[in-house]
Amino acid sequence: MAIEKIDEVWEYDGSFAGFLTLVQKAFKIQQFPREILNPETALESLFFAKWLETDEQLAQKIFMRLQQRLTFENFEFIQTGFHSTLIGKEVYLLEAIEIALQTKDSLENFIGHPAVLALQKSIRTLLGEAHQFKGFVRFEYVDQYLFSKIKPKHLSLPYICPHFADRYPGESILIYDETHRLLATIQQRKIGFLEDVDCPDFATQEKEQELQADWRVFLKALTIEERINPKLQMNHLPLRFRGNMAEFNH
């Protein structure tokens, strides 16, 4: 039996804990609102919304309950879907959870459902961007850290960190997401995140500047001017990835 849809608009703080709080409310009352607003979408809404306060302890209980009730694959689908930039994702996720609670099959097999299909497309876009950043991130040495800034469209930082944790197991790494004001810290393969923070203010060291200059000279020496193809370059390396790459900063 499908859960009833009601003509209400809910609003929350945009956090995963906040989302889990409203998951508890929706399934407790067996009703889904027609719209759920977060800090970004609330700015554009003209509707009066019912505010739901985040309950961290309750959210933790719901997190553990979903882990127990859903298959690992479906639980991961829900988590990744939450990190996507899909407009209206919260209501779609409630519908996906409703399906996942009633089956052990993969949600990927339910793409005939509009909510699951929309989430699947957004997840693929998110993971696709994360895959690109694994090749486009450029680090510089600052103090004892390898440091990089990125400017993703999606919340892809958590999905690229395991790659660099494995690639540089002996390094201390900081990666700052300018879009979401999120700082990742990686030390001895342990990954942590600081939310809503400014970018660390590091002065690029002279040695690092020399390394970047040498890197640009090396790339220029390899370049065959007659074979430069800007259109092909754009397909393989879009402009939005180049802002924090040393080879394009000169």
Secondary structure, 3 states (H helix, E strand, C coil): CCCEEEEEEEECCCCHHHHHHHHHHHHHHCEEEEEEECCCHHHHCCCCCEECCCCHHHHHHHHHHHHHHCCHHHHHHHHHHHCCCCCCHHHHHHHHHHHHCCCCCCHHHHCCCHHHHHHHHHHHHHHHHHHHHHHHCCCEEECCEEEEEECCCCCCHHHHHHHHHHHCCCCEEEEEECCCCEEEEEECCEEEEEECCCCCCCCCCHHHHHHHHHHHHHHHHHCCHHHCCHHHHHHHCCHHHCCCCHHHCC
